[in-house]
Amino acid sequence: MIDFQTLLICGAFLAVALLYASTGQAGASGYIAIMALMGYEPDSIKPTALVLNILVSLVASWRFIRDSHFDWDLFWPFTLPAVPMALLGGYITLPNAGFEYLLGALLLIAGTLSLARRPLNDQAVRPPPKSVALAWGATIGLASGLTGVGGGVLITPLLLFCGWSSVRTAASVSALFILCNSIAALAGDWTATNHLPHGIGPLALMVLVGSWFGAYLGSRWLSPRQIRGLLGIVLIIASLKLLLPI
């Protein structure tokens, strides 16, 4: 018989996947917060978050691309340098305190940026110069590998704050960006530790169900303003959980 704590954890992971996928995110920061709160072993948190990230971002990528929100010309300059840097970051293991503070600070900045500027209409969007996108991609890739978040929580607020993308295009680019970076970061982590998480079947099932419904809502039903507001709130809550001794 499944105990109450297991049901609670599975429900929490389903809710995180649904909420994050609606904004084109995969939910790693939320999974990390839940696992830290529930007392998971520190060395299992990062690879578990990356595996779940891969599953959710795969579903979200398919949904947003299928509904014609994807922009290849915006995607590749960020992703090309990000993948090898995510591989490098995944190979590096930070001390637990450093890991939580770095991730919390990044999420707080990203959440603030998400709420700081109103969404632009499609006509006002101007893509960044390729050199700028390449530099930002490398930086975000390294940060995502170090923390296990996939990088979507960093690239989406950046694209929106700088006026480089519409909201749904940012969500679509972010989802596939997360997928590529998470695969690279997981490979780097496995190279360094020879360890992959075990027994995450129920969690994987929960995040797949949550991501399916969340990506559908974000791609078809939620307005750009609602997506942006949800993204900012989710990131700030996750950052406070990591930065404050709750």
Secondary structure as UniProt FT lines:
FT   HELIX           4..21
FT   TURN            22..24
FT   HELIX           28..37
FT   TURN            38..39
FT   HELIX           42..66
FT   TURN            67..68
FT   HELIX           72..91
FT   HELIX           96..116
FT   HELIX           122..124
FT   HELIX           130..147
FT   HELIX           152..161
FT   TURN            162..163
FT   HELIX           167..193
FT   HELIX           201..216
FT   HELIX           217..221
FT   HELIX           224..243
//
